[in-house]
Amino acid sequence: MTKILKQHAERRLGDVPDQSVFWCHDGRILHGIHELKEALEMMSDETYAYHANKEKNDFSAWVMDIIGDDKLARDISRSSDRRQAFEYVKAREVFLLSKL
């Protein structure tokens, strides 16, 4: 387990550049982990399934490639449904906030 430094937590919790936002199928535009958490809590299961299914997991890819949080990306990719993905993101946000 790698130690998370304050600056890494700040970067992962911050907003991504405008050109790297996540465009959700339901029209939401996500700028970071906090907005991803809120979106997962409220989005329909159909919207979640559009982005996360057997062929792909857009949420996990975005967290890995844009936010740079390998652990959260792995957790999201293992999620069986929207609710579980939400719980992983919520727990990771709490953990990262504790490092500030």
C-alpha distances in whole Angstrom, upper triangle without the diagonal:
4,7,9,13,16,17,14,15,19,19,17,19,22,25,25,28,31,31,28,28,28,31,31,34,36,36,33,32,28,27,23,21,23,26,24,23,27,28,26,28,31,32,34,32,34,33,29,31,32,29,27,28,28,29,26,24,25,23,19,21,22,18,17,20,21,19,16,13,12,10,13,15,14,14,18,19,18,21,24,26,26,25,22,21,22,20,17,18,19,16,14,17,17,14,14,18,16,15,18
4,6,9,13,14,11,12,16,16,15,17,20,23,23,26,29,29,26,27,27,30,31,34,35,35,32,30,27,25,22,20,22,25,24,23,27,28,27,28,32,32,34,33,35,33,30,31,32,29,27,29,29,30,27,24,25,22,20,21,21,17,16,18,19,17,14,12,11,10,13,15,15,16,19,20,20,22,26,27,27,27,24,22,23,21,18,18,20,17,14,17,17,13,13,16,15,13,16
4,6,10,11,10,10,14,15,14,16,19,22,22,25,29,29,26,27,27,31,31,35,36,36,32,30,27,25,21,19,21,24,23,23,26,28,27,28,32,32,35,34,36,34,31,33,34,30,29,31,32,32,29,26,26,24,21,22,22,18,18,20,20,17,15,13,13,12,14,17,17,18,20,22,22,24,28,29,28,27,25,23,23,22,19,18,19,17,14,15,15,12,11,14,13,10,13
4,7,8,6,7,10,11,10,12,15,18,19,22,25,26,23,24,24,28,29,32,33,33,29,27,23,21,18,16,18,21,20,20,23,25,24,26,29,30,33,32,34,32,29,31,32,28,27,30,31,31,28,25,24,21,19,20,20,16,16,18,17,14,12,10,12,11,13,15,16,17,19,21,22,23,27,27,26,26,23,21,21,20,17,16,17,15,12,13,13,10,8,11,10,7,10
4,6,5,6,9,10,11,12,14,18,19,21,25,26,23,24,25,29,30,33,34,34,30,28,24,22,18,17,19,22,22,22,25,27,26,28,31,32,35,35,37,34,31,34,34,31,30,33,34,34,30,27,27,24,22,23,21,18,18,19,18,15,14,13,15,15,16,18,20,20,22,24,25,26,30,30,29,28,26,24,24,23,20,19,19,17,14,14,15,12,9,11,11,7,8
4,5,5,6,9,10,11,12,16,17,20,23,25,23,23,24,28,29,33,33,32,29,26,23,20,17,16,17,20,21,21,23,25,26,27,29,31,34,34,36,33,31,34,34,31,30,33,35,35,31,28,27,24,23,23,22,18,19,20,18,15,15,14,16,16,17,19,21,21,23,25,26,27,31,31,29,28,26,24,23,23,20,18,18,17,14,13,13,11,8,9,9,6,5
4,5,5,6,9,10,10,14,15,17,21,22,20,21,23,26,28,31,32,31,28,25,21,18,16,15,17,20,20,21,23,25,26,27,30,30,34,34,36,33,31,33,33,30,30,33,34,34,30,27,26,23,22,22,20,17,17,18,16,13,13,13,16,17,17,19,21,22,23,25,27,27,31,31,29,29,27,25,24,24,21,19,20,19,16,14,16,14,10,11,12,9,8
4,5,5,6,9,10,13,14,16,20,21,18,19,20,24,25,29,30,29,26,23,20,17,14,13,15,18,18,19,22,23,23,25,28,28,31,31,33,30,28,30,30,27,26,29,31,30,27,24,22,20,18,19,17,14,14,15,13,10,9,9,12,13,13,15,17,18,19,21,23,24,28,28,26,26,24,22,21,21,18,16,17,16,13,13,14,12,9,11,12,9,9
4,5,5,6,8,12,13,17,20,21,18,19,20,23,24,28,28,28,24,22,18,15,12,11,13,16,16,16,19,21,21,22,25,26,29,29,31,28,26,29,29,26,25,28,30,30,26,23,22,19,18,19,17,13,14,16,14,11,10,9,13,13,12,15,17,17,18,21,22,22,26,26,24,24,22,19,19,18,16,14,14,13,10,9,11,9,5,7,9,6,7
4,6,5,6,10,12,14,17,19,17,17,19,22,24,27,28,27,23,20,17,14,11,11,12,15,16,16,19,21,21,23,25,26,29,30,32,29,27,30,30,26,27,30,32,32,28,25,23,20,19,20,17,15,16,17,14,11,12,12,15,16,15,17,20,20,20,23,25,25,28,28,25,25,24,21,20,20,18,15,16,16,13,11,12,12,8,8,11,9,7
4,5,5,8,9,11,15,16,14,15,16,20,22,25,26,25,22,19,15,12,10,10,12,15,15,16,19,20,21,23,25,25,29,29,30,27,25,28,28,24,25,28,30,29,25,22,20,18,17,17,14,12,13,13,11,8,9,10,13,15,14,15,18,19,19,21,24,24,27,27,25,25,24,21,20,21,18,15,17,17,13,12,14,14,10,11,14,12,11
4,6,8,9,12,15,16,13,13,15,18,19,23,24,23,20,17,14,11,8,7,10,12,12,13,16,17,18,19,22,22,25,26,27,24,22,25,25,21,21,25,26,26,22,19,17,14,14,14,12,9,10,12,9,6,7,7,11,11,10,12,15,15,15,18,20,20,24,23,21,21,20,17,16,17,15,12,13,14,10,9,12,11,8,10,13,11,11
4,7,9,13,15,17,14,14,15,18,19,23,23,22,18,16,12,10,7,6,7,10,11,11,14,15,16,18,20,21,24,25,27,24,22,25,25,22,22,26,28,28,24,20,19,15,15,16,14,11,13,14,12,8,10,10,14,14,12,14,17,17,16,19,21,21,24,23,20,20,20,17,15,16,14,11,12,13,10,7,10,11,7,8,11,11,10
4,6,10,12,14,12,12,14,17,19,22,23,21,18,15,12,8,6,8,9,10,12,13,15,16,18,19,21,22,25,26,28,24,23,26,26,22,23,27,29,29,25,22,19,16,17,17,14,12,14,15,11,9,11,12,16,17,15,16,20,20,19,21,24,23,27,25,23,23,23,19,18,19,18,14,15,16,13,11,14,14,11,11,14,13,12
4,7,9,11,9,9,11,14,16,20,20,18,15,12,9,5,5,8,9,9,11,13,14,15,17,19,20,20,24,25,26,22,21,24,24,21,22,26,28,27,24,21,18,15,17,16,13,12,14,14,10,9,12,13,17,18,16,17,20,20,19,21,24,23,26,25,22,23,23,20,18,20,19,15,16,18,16,13,16,17,14,14,18,17,16
4,6,8,6,6,9,12,15,19,20,18,15,11,9,5,6,9,11,11,12,15,16,16,18,20,21,21,24,25,25,22,21,24,22,19,21,24,27,25,22,19,16,14,15,14,10,10,12,11,7,7,10,13,16,18,16,16,19,20,18,20,24,23,26,25,22,24,24,20,19,21,20,16,18,20,17,15,19,19,16,17,20,19,18
4,5,5,7,10,13,16,20,21,18,16,12,11,8,10,13,15,14,15,18,19,18,21,23,24,23,26,27,27,24,23,26,24,21,23,26,29,27,23,21,18,17,18,16,13,13,15,13,9,10,13,16,19,21,19,19,22,24,22,23,27,26,29,28,25,27,27,23,23,25,23,20,22,24,21,19,22,23,20,20,24,22,21
4,5,6,9,11,14,17,18,15,14,10,10,8,11,14,16,14,15,18,19,18,20,23,23,22,25,26,26,22,22,25,23,20,23,26,29,27,23,21,17,17,19,17,14,15,17,15,11,13,16,18,21,24,21,20,24,25,23,24,28,27,30,28,25,27,27,24,23,26,25,21,23,25,23,21,24,25,22,23,26,25,24
4,6,9,10,14,17,19,16,15,11,11,10,13,16,18,16,16,20,21,19,21,24,24,23,25,26,26,22,22,24,22,19,22,25,27,25,21,20,16,16,18,16,12,15,16,13,10,13,15,18,21,23,21,20,23,25,22,23,27,27,29,28,25,28,28,24,24,27,25,22,24,27,24,23,26,27,24,25,28,27,26
4,7,9,12,16,17,15,14,10,9,8,10,13,15,14,13,17,18,17,18,22,22,20,23,24,23,20,19,21,19,16,19,22,24,22,18,16,13,13,14,12,9,11,12,10,7,9,12,15,17,20,18,16,20,21,19,20,23,23,26,24,22,24,24,21,21,23,22,19,21,23,20,19,23,24,21,22,26,24,24
4,6,9,13,14,12,10,6,6,5,8,11,13,11,11,14,15,13,15,18,18,17,20,21,21,17,17,19,17,15,17,20,23,21,18,16,12,11,14,12,9,11,13,11,9,10,13,15,18,20,17,16,20,20,18,19,22,22,24,22,20,22,22,19,18,21,20,17,19,22,19,18,22,23,20,21,25,24,23
4,6,10,11,10,8,6,5,7,8,11,12,10,9,13,13,11,13,16,16,14,16,17,17,13,13,15,13,11,13,17,20,18,15,12,9,8,11,10,7,10,12,11,9,11,14,15,17,19,16,14,18,18,15,16,20,19,21,19,16,19,19,16,16,19,18,15,18,20,18,17,21,22,20,22,25,25,25
4,7,8,7,6,5,7,9,12,14,15,12,11,14,14,11,13,16,15,13,15,16,15,12,12,15,12,10,14,17,20,18,15,13,10,10,14,13,10,13,16,15,13,14,18,19,20,22,19,17,20,21,17,18,21,20,22,19,17,20,21,17,17,21,20,18,20,23,21,20,24,25,24,25,28,28,28
4,5,5,5,6,7,11,13,14,14,11,10,13,12,9,10,13,12,10,11,13,12,8,9,11,9,8,11,15,18,17,14,12,9,9,13,13,11,14,17,16,15,16,19,19,21,22,18,17,20,19,16,17,20,18,19,16,14,17,18,15,15,19,19,16,18,22,21,20,23,25,24,25,28,29,29
4,5,7,9,11,15,16,17,18,15,13,16,15,11,12,15,13,10,10,12,9,6,9,10,7,8,11,14,17,16,14,13,11,12,15,15,14,17,19,19,18,19,22,22,24,24,21,19,22,21,18,18,21,19,19,16,14,17,19,17,17,21,21,19,21,24,24,23,26,28,27,28,31,32,32
4,6,9,11,15,17,17,17,14,13,15,13,10,11,13,11,8,9,11,9,6,9,12,10,10,14,16,20,19,17,16,14,14,18,18,17,19,22,22,20,21,24,24,26,26,23,21,24,23,19,20,23,20,20,17,14,17,19,17,17,20,21,19,21,24,24,23,26,28,27,28,31,32,32
4,6,10,13,15,17,17,13,13,16,14,11,13,15,13,11,12,15,13,10,12,15,13,13,16,19,22,21,19,17,15,15,18,19,16,19,22,21,19,20,24,24,26,27,23,22,25,24,21,22,25,22,23,20,17,20,22,19,18,22,23,20,22,25,25,23,26,28,27,28,31,32,31
4,6,10,12,14,13,9,10,12,11,8,11,13,11,9,12,15,14,11,12,15,14,13,16,19,23,22,19,17,14,13,17,17,15,16,20,19,17,17,21,21,23,24,21,20,23,22,19,21,23,21,22,19,16,18,20,17,16,19,20,17,18,22,21,20,23,25,24,24,27,28,28
4,7,10,12,12,8,9,12,11,9,12,15,14,12,15,17,17,13,14,17,15,14,17,20,23,22,19,17,13,12,16,16,13,14,17,17,14,15,18,19,22,23,19,19,22,22,19,20,23,21,23,21,17,19,21,18,17,20,20,17,18,22,20,19,22,24,22,22,26,26,26
4,6,8,9,5,6,10,9,8,11,13,13,12,16,17,18,14,14,17,16,13,16,19,23,22,18,15,12,10,13,14,10,11,15,14,12,12,15,16,18,19,16,16,19,19,16,18,21,19,21,19,16,18,19,15,14,17,17,13,15,18,17,15,18,20,18,19,22,23,22
4,7,8,6,8,11,11,11,13,16,16,16,19,21,21,18,17,20,19,16,18,22,25,24,20,17,14,12,14,14,11,11,14,14,10,10,13,14,18,19,16,16,20,19,17,19,22,21,24,22,19,20,21,17,16,19,18,14,15,18,16,14,17,19,16,17,21,20,19
4,6,6,6,9,10,11,12,14,16,16,19,20,21,18,17,20,19,16,18,21,24,24,20,16,14,11,13,13,10,9,12,12,9,7,11,11,15,15,13,13,17,16,15,17,20,19,22,20,17,18,18,15,14,16,14,11,12,15,12,10,14,15,13,13,17,17,16
4,6,5,6,9,10,10,12,14,15,18,19,21,18,16,19,19,16,17,20,23,23,19,16,14,10,11,13,10,8,11,13,11,8,11,10,13,13,10,11,14,13,12,15,17,16,19,18,15,15,15,12,10,12,11,7,9,11,9,7,11,12,10,11,15,15,15
4,5,5,6,9,10,11,13,14,18,19,21,18,17,20,20,18,19,22,25,25,22,18,16,13,15,16,14,12,15,17,14,12,15,13,16,16,13,14,17,16,14,18,20,18,20,18,15,15,16,13,10,12,12,8,8,11,10,7,10,12,11,11,14,15,15
4,5,5,6,8,10,11,12,15,17,18,15,14,18,18,16,17,21,24,24,21,17,15,12,14,16,13,12,16,17,14,12,16,15,18,18,14,15,19,17,15,18,20,18,20,18,14,15,16,13,11,14,14,10,11,14,13,11,14,16,15,15,18,19,19
4,5,5,6,9,10,10,13,15,16,13,11,15,15,12,13,17,20,20,17,14,12,8,11,13,10,9,13,15,13,11,14,13,16,15,12,12,15,14,11,14,16,14,17,14,11,12,13,10,8,11,11,8,9,12,12,10,14,15,15,15,19,20,20
4,5,5,6,9,10,13,14,17,14,12,16,17,15,15,18,21,22,19,15,14,11,13,15,13,12,15,17,16,14,16,14,16,15,12,13,16,13,11,15,16,14,16,14,10,10,11,8,6,8,9,6,6,10,10,8,11,14,13,14,17,18,19
4,6,5,6,9,12,14,16,14,13,17,17,16,16,20,23,24,21,18,16,13,16,18,16,15,18,20,18,16,19,18,20,19,15,17,19,17,15,18,19,16,18,15,11,11,13,11,8,11,12,9,9,13,13,11,13,16,16,16,19,21,21
4,5,5,6,9,11,13,10,10,13,14,12,14,17,21,21,18,15,14,11,14,16,14,14,18,19,17,16,19,18,20,20,16,16,19,17,14,17,18,15,17,14,10,11,13,11,8,12,13,11,11,15,15,14,16,19,19,19,22,24,24
4,6,5,8,9,12,9,8,11,13,11,11,15,18,19,17,13,13,10,12,15,14,13,17,19,18,16,19,17,19,18,14,14,16,14,11,14,15,12,13,10,6,7,9,7,5,9,10,9,10,13,14,13,16,18,18,19,22,23,24
4,6,9,10,13,12,10,14,16,15,15,18,21,22,20,17,16,13,16,19,17,17,20,22,21,19,22,20,21,20,16,17,19,16,14,17,17,14,15,11,8,7,10,9,6,9,11,10,9,13,14,14,15,18,19,19,21,24,24
4,7,9,12,10,10,14,15,15,15,18,22,23,21,18,17,15,18,20,19,19,22,24,22,21,24,22,24,23,19,20,22,19,16,19,20,16,17,13,9,10,13,12,9,12,15,13,13,17,18,17,19,22,22,22,25,27,27
4,7,8,6,7,10,11,11,13,15,19,20,18,15,15,13,16,18,17,18,21,22,21,21,23,22,23,23,19,19,21,19,15,17,19,15,15,12,8,10,13,12,10,14,16,14,15,18,19,18,21,23,23,24,27,28,29
4,5,5,6,9,10,11,12,14,18,19,18,16,16,15,18,20,19,20,23,24,24,23,26,25,25,25,21,21,22,20,17,18,19,16,15,11,8,10,14,13,12,16,17,17,18,21,22,22,24,26,27,27,30,32,32
4,5,5,6,9,10,10,11,15,16,15,14,14,14,16,19,19,20,22,24,24,24,26,24,24,23,20,19,20,18,15,16,16,13,12,8,7,9,12,12,12,15,16,16,18,20,21,22,24,26,27,28,30,32,33
4,5,5,6,9,10,11,14,15,14,14,14,14,17,19,19,20,23,24,24,24,26,25,26,25,22,21,22,20,17,17,18,15,14,11,10,13,15,14,15,18,19,19,21,23,24,24,27,29,29,30,33,34,35
4,5,5,7,9,11,14,15,13,12,11,12,15,16,16,17,20,21,21,21,23,23,23,23,20,18,20,19,15,16,18,15,14,11,9,13,15,13,14,17,18,17,19,22,22,22,25,27,27,28,31,32,32
4,5,5,6,8,12,13,11,9,10,9,12,14,14,15,18,19,19,19,21,20,20,20,17,15,17,15,12,12,14,11,11,8,6,10,11,10,11,14,15,14,16,19,19,20,22,24,24,25,28,29,30
4,5,5,6,9,10,10,9,10,11,13,15,16,17,19,20,21,21,23,22,22,21,19,17,17,16,13,12,14,11,10,8,8,12,13,12,14,17,17,17,19,22,22,23,25,27,27,29,31,32,33
4,6,7,10,10,9,9,9,11,13,14,15,17,19,19,20,21,22,22,22,22,20,17,19,18,15,14,16,14,14,12,11,15,16,14,16,19,19,18,21,23,23,24,27,28,28,30,32,33,34
4,7,10,9,7,6,5,7,9,10,11,13,15,15,16,17,19,18,18,19,16,14,15,15,12,11,14,12,13,11,10,14,15,12,14,17,16,16,19,21,20,21,24,25,25,26,29,30,31
4,7,8,6,4,6,7,8,10,12,13,14,16,17,18,19,18,17,17,15,12,13,13,9,8,10,9,9,8,9,12,12,10,13,15,15,15,18,19,19,20,23,24,24,26,28,29,30
4,5,6,6,9,11,11,12,15,16,17,18,20,21,21,20,19,19,17,15,15,15,12,10,11,10,9,9,11,14,14,12,15,18,17,18,21,22,22,23,26,27,27,29,32,32,34
4,6,8,11,13,13,14,17,18,18,19,21,22,23,22,20,20,18,16,15,15,13,10,11,11,10,12,14,17,16,15,18,20,19,20,23,24,24,26,28,29,29,32,33,34,36
4,7,10,13,12,12,15,17,17,18,20,21,22,21,19,20,19,16,16,17,14,11,13,14,14,14,16,19,18,17,20,22,21,21,25,26,25,27,30,30,29,32,34,34,36
4,6,9,9,9,11,13,13,14,16,18,18,18,16,17,16,12,13,14,12,9,12,12,13,13,14,18,17,14,17,20,18,18,22,23,22,23,26,26,26,29,31,31,32
4,5,5,6,9,10,11,12,14,15,15,15,14,15,13,9,10,11,8,6,10,10,11,11,11,15,14,11,14,16,14,14,18,19,18,19,23,23,22,25,27,27,29
4,6,5,6,9,10,10,11,13,14,14,14,15,13,10,12,13,10,9,13,12,14,13,13,16,15,12,14,17,15,14,18,19,18,19,22,23,22,24,27,27,28
4,5,5,6,9,10,10,11,12,12,12,13,10,8,10,11,7,8,11,11,13,12,11,13,13,9,11,14,12,10,14,16,14,15,18,19,18,20,23,23,24
4,5,5,6,9,10,10,10,9,9,10,8,4,7,8,5,6,9,10,13,13,12,14,13,9,12,14,11,10,14,15,13,15,18,18,17,20,22,22,24
4,6,5,6,8,9,10,10,10,12,10,7,9,11,9,8,12,13,16,16,15,18,17,13,15,18,15,14,18,19,16,17,21,20,19,22,24,24,25
4,5,5,5,7,8,9,10,13,10,8,11,13,11,11,15,15,18,17,16,18,17,13,15,17,15,13,16,18,15,16,19,19,18,20,23,22,23
4,6,6,5,6,6,7,9,7,5,9,10,9,10,13,14,17,17,15,17,16,12,13,15,12,10,14,15,12,12,16,16,14,17,19,19,20
4,6,6,5,5,5,8,8,5,8,11,10,10,13,15,18,19,18,20,18,14,16,17,14,13,16,17,14,15,18,17,15,19,21,20,21
4,6,6,8,9,12,11,9,12,14,13,13,17,18,21,21,20,22,21,17,19,21,18,16,19,20,17,17,21,20,18,21,23,22,23
4,6,8,10,13,12,10,14,16,14,15,19,19,22,22,20,22,21,17,18,20,18,15,18,19,16,16,20,19,17,19,22,20,20
4,6,9,11,10,9,13,14,13,15,18,18,22,21,19,21,20,16,16,18,15,12,15,16,13,12,16,15,13,15,18,17,17
4,6,9,9,8,11,13,13,14,17,18,22,22,21,22,20,17,18,19,16,14,17,17,13,14,17,15,13,16,18,16,17
4,6,6,6,9,10,11,12,15,16,19,20,19,20,17,14,15,16,12,11,14,13,10,11,14,12,11,14,16,14,16
4,6,5,6,9,10,11,13,15,18,19,19,20,17,14,16,16,13,12,15,15,11,14,16,14,13,17,18,17,19
4,5,5,6,9,10,11,13,16,18,17,18,15,13,14,14,10,10,13,12,9,12,14,12,12,15,16,15,18
4,5,5,6,8,10,11,14,15,14,15,12,9,11,11,7,7,10,9,7,9,12,11,11,14,16,15,18
4,5,5,6,9,10,14,14,14,15,13,10,12,13,10,9,13,13,10,13,16,15,14,17,19,19,21
4,5,5,6,9,12,14,15,16,13,10,13,13,10,11,14,14,12,15,17,16,16,19,21,20,23
4,5,5,7,10,12,12,12,9,8,10,10,6,8,11,11,10,13,15,14,15,18,19,19,22
4,5,5,9,9,9,11,8,5,8,9,7,8,11,11,11,13,16,15,16,19,20,21,23
4,6,8,10,11,13,10,8,12,13,10,11,15,15,14,17,19,19,19,22,24,24,26
4,6,9,11,12,9,8,12,12,10,12,15,15,14,17,19,19,20,23,24,24,27
4,6,7,8,6,5,9,9,8,11,13,13,14,16,18,18,20,22,23,25,27
4,7,8,7,8,11,11,11,14,16,16,17,20,21,22,23,25,27,28,30
4,6,6,6,9,10,11,13,14,16,17,19,20,22,23,25,26,28,30
4,6,5,6,9,10,11,12,14,15,16,18,20,21,22,24,26,28
4,5,5,6,9,10,10,12,14,15,17,18,20,21,23,25,26
4,5,5,6,9,10,11,12,14,15,17,18,20,21,23,25
4,5,5,6,9,10,11,12,14,15,16,18,20,22,23
4,5,5,6,9,10,10,12,14,15,16,18,20,22
4,5,5,6,9,10,11,12,14,15,17,19,21
4,5,5,6,9,10,11,12,14,15,17,19
4,5,5,6,9,10,10,12,14,16,17
4,5,5,6,9,10,11,13,15,16
4,5,5,6,9,10,11,13,15
4,5,5,6,8,10,11,13
4,5,5,6,9,10,11
4,6,5,6,9,10
4,5,5,7,9
4,5,5,7
4,5,5
4,6
4
